[in-house]
Amino acid sequence: MTVEVVPLPEAEAGNRPPKAVLKARKEQEALARREILAPVRTQLLWASLVMAVASVCSVAPVVLVVEACRELLADRVDTDRVWRLLAIAVALLVARALLQAVALTWSHLVDGGFQLSLRRLLAAKLARVPLGWFGERTSGEVKKYLQDDVEALHYLVAHARLEFVGAITVPLITLGYLITVEWRLALVLLLPLIAFAVLYSKMLDQDGRDRLVVYTRSEQRTQQAAIEFIDGIQVVRAFGQVGKAHKEFQDAVDHQARSVDRMKTPIMKVQSASDIVVMPVFVMLVVVVAGLAAVELDWVRSIDLVPFLLVGLGLGSSLLGLGYGAQALRSAAIAAQRLHELRQTPELTALEPDSDEPATDGTVRFEGVTFGYRADHDVLRDIDLTLTPGTITALVGPSGSGKSTLAKLLPRFYDVGAGRITIGGRDIRAYSTEDLYRTVGFVFQDVRLIRGSVRDNLLLGRPGAPDEELERAARAAQIHDRIAALPRGYDSEIGVDATLSGGEAQRLSIARALLADTPVLVLDEATAFADPESEAAVQDALAVLVAGRTVLVIAHRLHTITGVDRILVLENGRLVESGDHESLRAAGGTYQRQWEINEAALSDLATIESSEGVR
C-alpha cells in the first residue's frame, strides 16, 4: 500500500493547513506506524498485557491500605486482618515491580531485534532502489534513514505502548474503585483527567508537528552551513570574505535557535499546565474541597474521604510520563512516516533472466529509449543508437541536453520510461546487479571513494586482483607515481595518510574502472579535474585499452574527443547529429556551433595565460 504525501505548510509563516489536510496527515502517520510496527505488534501486545497486570498490582496495594485504615478506625480492631491486608499489599507491590521489569525488559528486547531487522530491511531496500536515488541525496540524509530515524522509533516500540497502557489502566481501576465508595466524588475527580486530556491533545496537535519538521530542517541547514564554512575557509579567507561566510553560518545557527524556541516554548507552557492538573497536590486540593462540601451536604461520611485521599492522589501520577514523552512520540511518528515512504520508493524492475552469464559481446543498443525524472517531463526522447565493441563513441551537446542522463541509463542508475537498452542482445533489466556491473564499468564527474586504503578502493572494481594488475591499471590512469609517493603506498589510508585532489581522485576511479576490465565503459567527463598532461596521458591510455571494449564518453570539452570513432550530438533530449569530427564540423550544425564556443573559450584561456606569463 502506498501513501500520497501531503506537502508541508509554511509553519514558520503561521499558516495553519485546512482540516482536510490535517486529517490526511494523521491518517498517513497512523498508517505508517501500523505498517512499520506490524512485525512486533503481537509481541508488544503480550508485553502490554503484562504491564496491564502490573498496573492493577500498583493500585490494589493502596486499596488494601485503605481497607486496613478502615479496620483501624473501626470500634473493634481485628489486628490479624490488618496484618493480612498489609502483607498482601507488600506482596502485590513486589509482584508489580517484577511484572513491570518483565514488561520493560521484554519491550526493549523486542525493540533491539526490531531495529536490527528494520536496518537489514532498509539496507536490502537501498540495494534495490535506483543508484540515481543516492545521487539526489547526501550521505547525511541516507544516514538519517538508517540510524536517526530507526533510533527515533525506540520510544514508540519500547515505551509508548506500555506507558499508554499504564496511563489508561491505573485511572480506570482507581475510578472504578472510588465509584463503589462514592460515585459523586469520583465524578469530581474526572475533572483533572479531562483537563489533562485536553492539554495533552494540544501538545500533539499538528502545529507542534510542523514546528518539529521546521526545526529538523533548520538543524540540517546548520550542519550544512558548518561543513561549507569549514571546507571553504581557505577560499573565503583568501578573498577576504570570512565575515560574510561567518554571517551565513551565524544566520543558520540563529534560525535553528528560533526554530527551537518556536517548537519548545508552546509545548513547555502546555506541558507545565498539564503536569499541574494531575499532580498529587492539585488532586488532593480537589478532593479536599469537594469532600468538605459533600460532608457538609451529608452526602458522605468523613471516613469515606480516606479512600479518595489515599487512592485518588495517585490518579494522575501515571499520566505524567505521557507528557514528557510527547516530544519523543512526535519525533517517532515523523520517523515512522519517513521510513514508510522510503519503503514505498520504487525499485528497479527486473525481467526474467535468460542466462546466468554476463554478456561477452559488448554491443550496446538503445532502442526507442525515452526517460524523464518526472512523469510529466521527458529528458530523453526516442533515442536509437548502437555502440559497437572496439570503438569510442563520444556524446556531446549543449548544457541540459541530457548527456549525463543518457550515460546513467546504461549502468542502470535509472530505468527507462519507454523502449529498452540491450547489451549483447540482452535487456539490461534481465541482468542481475552483479552481472550488470561485471559488464558495465563507469566513471562519473562526481567521484566517490570509500573510507579505507587505496588498495581497497581499487579492488572494488575487481576483488582479488593481483598486485601487478593493480599497478598496471594505476599506471594507465597516470596515478601510480602519486600512490607510490604516499607513506604506505597502495596500503595508505585515504583521509589519514593522504588527501587526494579532485583530479587524483578521478584518476583513481579511472584505474578502478580499468581494473574491473568490463566489456563496456561509460566515462562522463572522466578527465574533468585532470591537468593537461594527465588528461592527454589518460586519453592515450584509454585509446590503447579500448580494444575489444565498448566505450561511451560524455564530453563537455570538445577538443578532447576529436580522435574518437564517432560523435553523437544530443540537443533537447534528441539525437540530432552523428558522425566524426570533420564531417560534423563541415555540416555546420549544432556540433559546429559548440566547437566554435569551445575554440573561443580556449583562445580566451590562452590569452589570459599569456598575459600572466608576461607579467
LUMDO-100419 format. One line per 5 residues: number of its first residue (from 1); their letters; for each residue y, z, x of C-alpha. Coordinates in nm, 3 decimals. Layout:
N
NUM	A	Y,Z,X ~ ...
//
This chain:
615
1	MTVEV	0.000,0.000,0.000 ~ 0.343,-0.091,0.135 ~ 0.675,0.078,0.077 ~ 1.006,-0.106,0.045 ~ 1.262,0.087,0.243
6	VPLPE	1.591,0.151,0.068 ~ 1.887,0.122,0.309 ~ 2.055,0.445,0.402 ~ 2.406,0.513,0.269 ~ 2.703,0.584,0.489
11	AEAGN	2.662,0.958,0.469 ~ 2.945,1.013,0.713 ~ 3.186,0.846,0.476 ~ 3.082,1.082,0.200 ~ 2.936,0.810,-0.024
16	RPPKA	2.659,0.955,-0.234 ~ 2.395,0.697,-0.332 ~ 2.316,0.648,-0.703 ~ 2.040,0.847,-0.870 ~ 1.808,0.547,-0.880
21	VLKAR	1.830,0.516,-0.501 ~ 1.770,0.890,-0.456 ~ 1.469,0.874,-0.685 ~ 1.329,0.575,-0.498 ~ 1.369,0.754,-0.166
26	KEQEA	1.198,1.067,-0.290 ~ 0.909,0.857,-0.417 ~ 0.887,0.681,-0.079 ~ 0.882,1.012,0.107 ~ 0.622,1.157,-0.129
31	LARRE	0.401,0.850,-0.088 ~ 0.443,0.860,0.291 ~ 0.343,1.229,0.305 ~ 0.040,1.172,0.085 ~ -0.088,0.879,0.290
36	ILAPV	-0.014,1.033,0.630 ~ -0.176,1.366,0.535 ~ -0.470,1.213,0.348 ~ -0.721,1.275,0.634 ~ -0.653,1.651,0.633
41	RTQLL	-0.594,1.707,0.263 ~ -0.936,1.866,0.194 ~ -0.924,2.099,0.495 ~ -0.571,2.211,0.408 ~ -0.683,2.276,0.052
46	WASLV	-0.951,2.519,0.172 ~ -0.705,2.687,0.410 ~ -0.462,2.720,0.118 ~ -0.728,2.890,-0.093 ~ -0.784,3.141,0.189
51	MAVAS	-0.408,3.200,0.202 ~ -0.401,3.250,-0.176 ~ -0.665,3.522,-0.147 ~ -0.466,3.675,0.140 ~ -0.156,3.676,-0.084
56	VCSVA	-0.348,3.862,-0.354 ~ -0.454,4.116,-0.092 ~ -0.090,4.164,0.008 ~ 0.019,4.258,-0.346 ~ -0.284,4.463,-0.451
61	PVVLV	-0.228,4.748,-0.195 ~ 0.124,4.805,-0.328 ~ -0.010,4.817,-0.684 ~ -0.270,5.074,-0.570 ~ 0.004,5.282,-0.408
66	VEACR	0.195,5.272,-0.738 ~ -0.112,5.398,-0.918 ~ -0.152,5.670,-0.657 ~ 0.210,5.773,-0.719 ~ 0.145,5.785,-1.093
71	ELLAD	-0.154,6.011,-1.028 ~ 0.050,6.242,-0.806 ~ 0.321,6.271,-1.075 ~ 0.069,6.349,-1.349 ~ 0.028,6.701,-1.486
76	RVDTD	-0.319,6.734,-1.334 ~ -0.364,6.557,-0.998 ~ -0.700,6.405,-0.910 ~ -0.672,6.405,-0.529 ~ -1.007,6.233,-0.488
81	RVWRL	-0.881,5.939,-0.692 ~ -0.559,5.927,-0.485 ~ -0.759,5.909,-0.161 ~ -0.982,5.639,-0.302 ~ -0.683,5.432,-0.406
86	LAIAV	-0.524,5.470,-0.063 ~ -0.848,5.384,0.116 ~ -0.888,5.069,-0.093 ~ -0.524,4.979,-0.022 ~ -0.579,5.010,0.353
91	ALLVA	-0.897,4.803,0.331 ~ -0.710,4.533,0.139 ~ -0.430,4.530,0.398 ~ -0.686,4.478,0.673 ~ -0.854,4.204,0.469
96	RALLQ	-0.514,4.043,0.410 ~ -0.438,4.039,0.784 ~ -0.777,3.888,0.865 ~ -0.758,3.625,0.591 ~ -0.404,3.526,0.688
101	AVALT	-0.512,3.494,1.052 ~ -0.808,3.279,0.945 ~ -0.586,3.053,0.731 ~ -0.323,3.008,1.004 ~ -0.583,2.952,1.277
106	WSHLV	-0.762,2.703,1.057 ~ -0.442,2.510,0.974 ~ -0.341,2.499,1.342 ~ -0.685,2.371,1.445 ~ -0.660,2.109,1.172
111	DGGFQ	-0.312,2.019,1.298 ~ -0.436,1.982,1.657 ~ -0.714,1.747,1.554 ~ -0.481,1.562,1.317 ~ -0.219,1.500,1.588
116	LSLRR	-0.486,1.373,1.827 ~ -0.640,1.136,1.572 ~ -0.297,1.022,1.450 ~ -0.182,0.940,1.804 ~ -0.503,0.744,1.857
121	LLAAK	-0.448,0.556,1.532 ~ -0.088,0.480,1.625 ~ -0.190,0.368,1.974 ~ -0.451,0.139,1.819 ~ -0.188,0.012,1.575
126	LARVP	0.056,-0.062,1.856 ~ -0.220,-0.256,2.032 ~ -0.238,-0.487,1.729 ~ 0.130,-0.542,1.650 ~ 0.301,-0.848,1.799
131	LGWFG	0.425,-0.794,2.155 ~ 0.766,-0.904,2.033 ~ 0.783,-0.578,1.834 ~ 0.819,-0.393,2.164 ~ 1.089,-0.630,2.286
136	ERTSG	1.302,-0.532,1.987 ~ 1.274,-0.159,2.066 ~ 1.346,0.062,2.362 ~ 1.078,0.274,2.527 ~ 1.256,0.579,2.385
141	EVKKY	1.204,0.452,2.030 ~ 0.834,0.390,2.091 ~ 0.803,0.736,2.249 ~ 0.967,0.888,1.938 ~ 0.692,0.744,1.720
146	LQDDV	0.405,0.866,1.937 ~ 0.547,1.203,2.038 ~ 0.850,1.330,1.848 ~ 0.753,1.211,1.500 ~ 0.393,1.327,1.537
151	EALHY	0.509,1.669,1.661 ~ 0.756,1.691,1.370 ~ 0.456,1.687,1.134 ~ 0.335,2.017,1.283 ~ 0.527,2.228,1.031
156	LVAHA	0.415,2.008,0.744 ~ 0.047,2.047,0.836 ~ 0.019,2.393,0.992 ~ 0.276,2.594,0.797 ~ 0.442,2.430,0.496
161	RLEFV	0.150,2.435,0.254 ~ 0.038,2.787,0.347 ~ 0.392,2.921,0.316 ~ 0.431,2.747,-0.019 ~ 0.104,2.895,-0.147
166	GAITV	0.214,3.242,-0.038 ~ 0.561,3.193,-0.186 ~ 0.410,3.099,-0.522 ~ 0.111,3.335,-0.535 ~ 0.291,3.659,-0.444
171	PLITL	0.569,3.631,-0.707 ~ 0.325,3.519,-0.978 ~ 0.087,3.812,-0.919 ~ 0.376,4.053,-0.889 ~ 0.540,3.935,-1.210
176	GYLIT	0.204,3.934,-1.389 ~ 0.151,4.298,-1.299 ~ 0.508,4.402,-1.384 ~ 0.489,4.230,-1.722 ~ 0.198,4.460,-1.810
181	VEWRL	0.422,4.755,-1.721 ~ 0.743,4.646,-1.897 ~ 0.798,4.282,-1.982 ~ 1.173,4.311,-2.040 ~ 1.241,4.446,-1.691
186	ALVLL	1.005,4.185,-1.549 ~ 1.217,3.912,-1.707 ~ 1.524,4.059,-1.536 ~ 1.351,4.013,-1.201 ~ 1.323,3.642,-1.274
191	LPLIA	1.697,3.607,-1.220 ~ 1.685,3.635,-0.837 ~ 1.392,3.392,-0.830 ~ 1.577,3.137,-1.042 ~ 1.887,3.172,-0.822
196	FAVLY	1.676,3.118,-0.510 ~ 1.508,2.810,-0.659 ~ 1.846,2.654,-0.739 ~ 1.986,2.727,-0.392 ~ 1.669,2.611,-0.216
201	SKMLD	1.676,2.279,-0.401 ~ 2.029,2.228,-0.271 ~ 1.904,2.279,0.085 ~ 1.657,1.997,0.030 ~ 1.893,1.761,-0.152
206	QDGRD	1.943,1.400,-0.041 ~ 2.283,1.463,0.116 ~ 2.119,1.701,0.359 ~ 1.851,1.442,0.430 ~ 2.112,1.177,0.504
211	RLVVY	2.309,1.414,0.726 ~ 1.992,1.470,0.929 ~ 1.947,1.093,0.968 ~ 2.308,1.060,1.085 ~ 2.255,1.343,1.334
216	TRSEQ	1.939,1.175,1.469 ~ 2.130,0.853,1.521 ~ 2.415,1.035,1.693 ~ 2.164,1.209,1.921 ~ 2.016,0.872,2.021
221	RTQQA	2.367,0.737,2.078 ~ 2.446,1.027,2.311 ~ 2.124,0.970,2.505 ~ 2.203,0.600,2.545 ~ 2.562,0.676,2.648
226	AIEFI	2.438,0.923,2.909 ~ 2.193,0.670,3.055 ~ 2.456,0.395,3.059 ~ 2.709,0.629,3.221 ~ 2.466,0.731,3.496
231	DGIQV	2.329,0.380,3.556 ~ 2.675,0.224,3.567 ~ 2.864,0.493,3.758 ~ 2.882,0.282,4.075 ~ 3.030,-0.015,3.891
236	VRAFG	3.286,0.179,3.689 ~ 3.397,0.373,3.996 ~ 3.436,0.051,4.192 ~ 3.671,-0.083,3.924 ~ 3.845,0.247,3.863
241	QVGKA	3.713,0.280,3.509 ~ 3.548,0.621,3.538 ~ 3.790,0.765,3.285 ~ 3.702,0.501,3.028 ~ 3.327,0.540,3.085
246	HKEFQ	3.359,0.919,3.066 ~ 3.558,0.885,2.743 ~ 3.282,0.674,2.588 ~ 3.026,0.937,2.684 ~ 3.254,1.216,2.559
251	DAVDH	3.309,1.032,2.231 ~ 2.931,1.014,2.183 ~ 2.898,1.387,2.253 ~ 3.186,1.468,2.015 ~ 3.028,1.252,1.747
256	QARSV	2.699,1.439,1.786 ~ 2.880,1.772,1.768 ~ 3.049,1.666,1.444 ~ 2.714,1.550,1.308 ~ 2.559,1.889,1.391
261	DRMKT	2.846,2.064,1.216 ~ 2.817,1.844,0.905 ~ 2.442,1.895,0.897 ~ 2.422,2.267,0.973 ~ 2.728,2.421,0.805
266	PIMKV	2.641,2.337,0.441 ~ 2.279,2.437,0.498 ~ 2.374,2.769,0.660 ~ 2.602,2.859,0.372 ~ 2.339,2.783,0.110
271	QSASD	2.064,2.947,0.314 ~ 2.266,3.265,0.354 ~ 2.320,3.282,-0.021 ~ 1.952,3.212,-0.093 ~ 1.845,3.483,0.152
276	IVVMP	2.074,3.738,-0.011 ~ 1.940,3.689,-0.365 ~ 1.580,3.767,-0.263 ~ 1.648,4.038,-0.007 ~ 1.485,4.374,-0.095
281	VFVML	1.825,4.547,-0.108 ~ 1.961,4.298,-0.362 ~ 1.641,4.306,-0.567 ~ 1.649,4.689,-0.561 ~ 2.008,4.679,-0.688
286	VVVVA	1.900,4.453,-0.976 ~ 1.605,4.683,-1.055 ~ 1.815,5.000,-1.044 ~ 2.094,4.862,-1.263 ~ 1.856,4.706,-1.516
291	GLAAV	1.625,5.009,-1.504 ~ 1.900,5.262,-1.571 ~ 2.022,5.053,-1.863 ~ 1.665,5.032,-2.000 ~ 1.615,5.411,-1.966
296	ELDWV	1.941,5.479,-2.149 ~ 1.829,5.247,-2.426 ~ 1.491,5.427,-2.442 ~ 1.310,5.102,-2.358 ~ 1.118,5.254,-2.071
301	RSIDL	1.033,5.589,-1.923 ~ 1.171,5.688,-1.587 ~ 0.820,5.688,-1.440 ~ 0.786,5.320,-1.531 ~ 1.063,5.232,-1.285
306	VPFLL	0.839,5.327,-0.993 ~ 0.630,5.003,-1.004 ~ 0.949,4.796,-1.011 ~ 1.099,4.984,-0.714 ~ 0.781,4.958,-0.506
311	VGLGL	0.627,4.628,-0.613 ~ 0.937,4.443,-0.726 ~ 1.116,4.483,-0.393 ~ 0.864,4.257,-0.227 ~ 0.903,3.991,-0.492
316	GSSLL	1.121,3.763,-0.281 ~ 1.002,3.851,0.070 ~ 0.751,3.565,0.069 ~ 1.028,3.322,-0.025 ~ 1.242,3.393,0.280
321	GLGYG	1.019,3.183,0.506 ~ 1.074,2.879,0.285 ~ 1.446,2.887,0.352 ~ 1.404,2.898,0.727 ~ 1.151,2.616,0.714
326	AQALR	1.371,2.383,0.506 ~ 1.509,2.202,0.809 ~ 1.165,2.156,0.964 ~ 1.032,2.035,0.629 ~ 1.309,1.776,0.601
331	SAAIA	1.251,1.658,0.958 ~ 0.878,1.633,0.888 ~ 0.942,1.430,0.573 ~ 1.155,1.179,0.764 ~ 0.897,1.161,1.045
336	AQRLH	0.619,1.101,0.792 ~ 0.813,0.815,0.637 ~ 0.885,0.658,0.978 ~ 0.518,0.679,1.075 ~ 0.414,0.541,0.740
341	ELRQT	0.649,0.244,0.788 ~ 0.506,0.191,1.137 ~ 0.155,0.181,0.995 ~ 0.273,-0.086,0.747 ~ 0.407,-0.307,1.029
346	PELTA	0.239,-0.650,1.001 ~ -0.026,-0.709,1.263 ~ -0.124,-1.029,1.435 ~ -0.359,-1.217,1.208 ~ -0.691,-1.309,1.359
351	LEPDS	-0.908,-1.612,1.292 ~ -1.283,-1.606,1.327 ~ -1.354,-1.679,1.696 ~ -1.569,-1.982,1.755 ~ -1.653,-1.880,2.112
356	DEPAT	-1.653,-1.572,2.329 ~ -1.547,-1.766,2.638 ~ -1.185,-1.836,2.729 ~ -1.080,-2.199,2.735 ~ -1.145,-2.383,3.058
361	DGTVR	-0.934,-2.681,2.952 ~ -0.567,-2.583,2.978 ~ -0.436,-2.845,2.735 ~ -0.180,-2.678,2.508 ~ -0.073,-2.830,2.176
366	FEGVT	0.199,-2.723,1.935 ~ 0.113,-2.883,1.603 ~ 0.387,-2.871,1.338 ~ 0.498,-2.525,1.454 ~ 0.769,-2.356,1.250
371	FGYRA	0.880,-1.998,1.314 ~ 1.151,-1.756,1.207 ~ 1.213,-1.388,1.274 ~ 1.315,-1.360,0.909 ~ 1.162,-1.532,0.611
376	DHDVL	1.493,-1.694,0.517 ~ 1.583,-1.836,0.859 ~ 1.370,-2.062,1.078 ~ 1.441,-2.058,1.452 ~ 1.193,-2.338,1.531
381	RDIDL	1.117,-2.632,1.302 ~ 0.827,-2.879,1.315 ~ 0.757,-2.854,1.687 ~ 0.498,-3.105,1.808 ~ 0.425,-3.121,2.180
386	TLTPG	0.137,-3.138,2.425 ~ 0.123,-2.971,2.766 ~ -0.141,-3.114,2.995 ~ -0.315,-2.943,3.288 ~ -0.173,-3.001,3.634
391	TITAL	0.181,-3.062,3.508 ~ 0.503,-2.864,3.491 ~ 0.694,-2.905,3.168 ~ 1.049,-2.771,3.151 ~ 1.212,-2.670,2.825
396	VGPSG	1.592,-2.684,2.821 ~ 1.866,-2.674,2.565 ~ 2.189,-2.503,2.460 ~ 2.201,-2.126,2.423 ~ 2.039,-2.017,2.099
401	SGKST	1.835,-2.333,2.059 ~ 1.505,-2.138,2.052 ~ 1.373,-2.190,2.408 ~ 1.268,-1.831,2.474 ~ 1.129,-1.801,2.121
406	LAKLL	0.904,-2.102,2.178 ~ 0.789,-1.956,2.510 ~ 0.692,-1.629,2.344 ~ 0.481,-1.802,2.081 ~ 0.235,-1.934,2.339
411	PRFYD	0.124,-1.587,2.468 ~ 0.136,-1.482,2.102 ~ 0.423,-1.238,2.110 ~ 0.466,-1.355,1.750 ~ 0.252,-1.559,1.513
416	VGAGR	0.374,-1.897,1.396 ~ 0.506,-1.925,1.042 ~ 0.353,-2.268,0.991 ~ 0.143,-2.503,1.196 ~ -0.069,-2.386,1.488
421	ITIGG	-0.089,-2.360,1.867 ~ -0.413,-2.453,2.043 ~ -0.541,-2.413,2.398 ~ -0.837,-2.630,2.486 ~ -0.865,-2.723,2.119
426	RDIRA	-0.894,-2.359,2.000 ~ -0.630,-2.195,1.784 ~ -0.482,-1.908,1.987 ~ -0.533,-1.684,1.682 ~ -0.909,-1.725,1.736
431	YSTED	-0.884,-1.572,2.086 ~ -0.941,-1.205,2.142 ~ -0.649,-1.030,2.312 ~ -0.843,-1.006,2.639 ~ -0.941,-1.373,2.634
436	LYRTV	-0.590,-1.487,2.547 ~ -0.432,-1.305,2.840 ~ -0.706,-1.430,3.074 ~ -0.595,-1.774,2.962 ~ -0.216,-1.741,2.941
441	GFVFQ	-0.004,-1.577,3.210 ~ 0.369,-1.527,3.166 ~ 0.681,-1.413,3.348 ~ 0.993,-1.349,3.143 ~ 1.351,-1.260,3.234
446	DVRLI	1.305,-0.901,3.118 ~ 1.068,-0.773,3.389 ~ 0.858,-0.466,3.308 ~ 0.689,-0.266,3.584 ~ 0.463,0.030,3.520
451	RGSVR	0.501,0.366,3.692 ~ 0.266,0.353,3.989 ~ 0.216,0.174,4.318 ~ 0.296,-0.187,4.399 ~ -0.078,-0.250,4.414
456	DNLLL	-0.124,-0.104,4.063 ~ 0.142,-0.337,3.926 ~ -0.015,-0.641,4.090 ~ -0.368,-0.552,3.978 ~ -0.257,-0.556,3.614
461	GRPGA	-0.292,-0.933,3.645 ~ -0.646,-0.912,3.775 ~ -0.813,-0.572,3.819 ~ -1.040,-0.554,4.121 ~ -0.882,-0.842,4.309
466	PDEEL	-0.940,-0.814,4.688 ~ -0.651,-0.731,4.922 ~ -0.638,-1.077,5.075 ~ -0.577,-1.233,4.732 ~ -0.308,-0.974,4.657
471	ERAAR	-0.132,-1.068,4.979 ~ -0.174,-1.441,4.915 ~ -0.009,-1.410,4.572 ~ 0.270,-1.191,4.713 ~ 0.339,-1.442,4.991
476	AAQIH	0.351,-1.728,4.742 ~ 0.608,-1.533,4.539 ~ 0.809,-1.452,4.854 ~ 0.773,-1.075,4.807 ~ 0.512,-0.989,5.075
481	DRIAA	0.764,-0.916,5.351 ~ 0.957,-0.678,5.126 ~ 0.637,-0.495,5.031 ~ 0.524,-0.472,5.394 ~ 0.857,-0.307,5.484
486	LPRGY	0.801,-0.024,5.232 ~ 0.687,0.318,5.364 ~ 0.330,0.277,5.240 ~ 0.317,-0.098,5.196 ~ 0.121,-0.202,4.888
491	DSEIG	0.045,0.165,4.812 ~ 0.416,0.253,4.788 ~ 0.506,0.401,4.452 ~ 0.780,0.224,4.263 ~ 1.068,0.458,4.189
496	VDATL	0.953,0.704,4.459 ~ 0.903,0.507,4.780 ~ 1.109,0.207,4.675 ~ 1.361,0.086,4.422 ~ 1.329,-0.288,4.371
501	SGGEA	1.625,-0.510,4.291 ~ 1.615,-0.736,3.988 ~ 1.516,-1.036,4.198 ~ 1.248,-0.840,4.383 ~ 1.100,-0.707,4.059
506	QRLSI	1.096,-1.057,3.920 ~ 0.915,-1.195,4.226 ~ 0.663,-0.910,4.198 ~ 0.596,-1.011,3.838 ~ 0.552,-1.373,3.952
511	ARALL	0.297,-1.256,4.209 ~ 0.118,-1.065,3.935 ~ 0.100,-1.377,3.719 ~ -0.022,-1.588,4.010 ~ -0.290,-1.331,4.093
516	ADTPV	-0.414,-1.347,3.735 ~ -0.497,-1.713,3.803 ~ -0.471,-1.816,3.439 ~ -0.502,-2.183,3.343 ~ -0.172,-2.162,3.153
521	LVLDE	0.155,-2.021,3.289 ~ 0.474,-1.954,3.095 ~ 0.788,-1.891,3.302 ~ 1.108,-1.804,3.117 ~ 1.381,-1.846,3.383
526	ATAFA	1.148,-1.666,3.620 ~ 1.386,-1.706,3.914 ~ 1.700,-1.589,3.734 ~ 1.765,-1.296,3.970 ~ 1.640,-1.452,4.292
531	DPESE	1.870,-1.550,4.577 ~ 1.892,-1.926,4.659 ~ 1.642,-1.914,4.949 ~ 1.386,-1.716,4.750 ~ 1.443,-1.934,4.446
536	AAVQD	1.365,-2.251,4.640 ~ 1.063,-2.091,4.805 ~ 0.923,-1.971,4.471 ~ 0.973,-2.315,4.319 ~ 0.783,-2.469,4.610
541	ALAVL	0.504,-2.211,4.574 ~ 0.473,-2.284,4.203 ~ 0.460,-2.656,4.275 ~ 0.167,-2.602,4.515 ~ -0.019,-2.367,4.283
546	VAGRT	0.023,-2.581,3.971 ~ -0.289,-2.786,4.044 ~ -0.528,-2.754,3.752 ~ -0.280,-2.540,3.552 ~ -0.057,-2.600,3.255
551	VLVIA	0.294,-2.472,3.331 ~ 0.578,-2.431,3.083 ~ 0.912,-2.342,3.242 ~ 1.212,-2.229,3.035 ~ 1.517,-2.322,3.240
556	HRLHT	1.885,-2.240,3.199 ~ 1.993,-2.380,3.537 ~ 1.906,-2.746,3.524 ~ 1.920,-2.811,3.899 ~ 1.602,-2.601,3.937
561	ITGVD	1.385,-2.835,3.728 ~ 1.487,-3.186,3.837 ~ 1.148,-3.244,4.001 ~ 0.920,-3.135,3.715 ~ 0.685,-3.377,3.543
566	RILVL	0.853,-3.367,3.203 ~ 1.161,-3.217,3.045 ~ 1.179,-3.130,2.676 ~ 1.522,-3.079,2.516 ~ 1.548,-2.833,2.230
571	ENGRL	1.851,-2.817,2.001 ~ 1.891,-2.617,1.680 ~ 1.520,-2.538,1.681 ~ 1.405,-2.901,1.705 ~ 1.282,-3.116,1.992
576	VESGD	1.542,-3.390,2.030 ~ 1.461,-3.545,2.371 ~ 1.168,-3.583,2.609 ~ 1.138,-3.744,2.950 ~ 1.201,-3.694,3.318
581	HESLR	1.534,-3.601,3.478 ~ 1.655,-3.954,3.549 ~ 1.560,-4.104,3.213 ~ 1.723,-3.819,3.021 ~ 2.045,-3.850,3.222
586	AAGGT	2.051,-4.222,3.155 ~ 2.002,-4.162,2.781 ~ 2.339,-3.985,2.763 ~ 2.227,-3.734,2.502 ~ 2.206,-3.356,2.487
591	YQRQW	2.046,-3.328,2.830 ~ 2.325,-3.530,2.994 ~ 2.589,-3.306,2.834 ~ 2.404,-2.996,2.954 ~ 2.374,-3.149,3.301
596	EINEA	2.750,-3.211,3.320 ~ 2.816,-2.849,3.222 ~ 2.566,-2.734,3.485 ~ 2.727,-2.951,3.757 ~ 3.076,-2.828,3.668
601	ALSDL	2.960,-2.466,3.694 ~ 2.801,-2.530,4.035 ~ 3.115,-2.707,4.155 ~ 3.334,-2.415,4.049 ~ 3.098,-2.173,4.221
606	ATIES	3.106,-2.378,4.542 ~ 3.488,-2.385,4.532 ~ 3.503,-2.008,4.494 ~ 3.258,-1.954,4.780 ~ 3.452,-2.198,4.999
611	SEGVR	3.782,-2.025,4.933 ~ 3.627,-1.687,5.011 ~ 3.494,-1.830,5.338 ~ 3.843,-1.949,5.434 ~ 3.988,-1.605,5.370
//
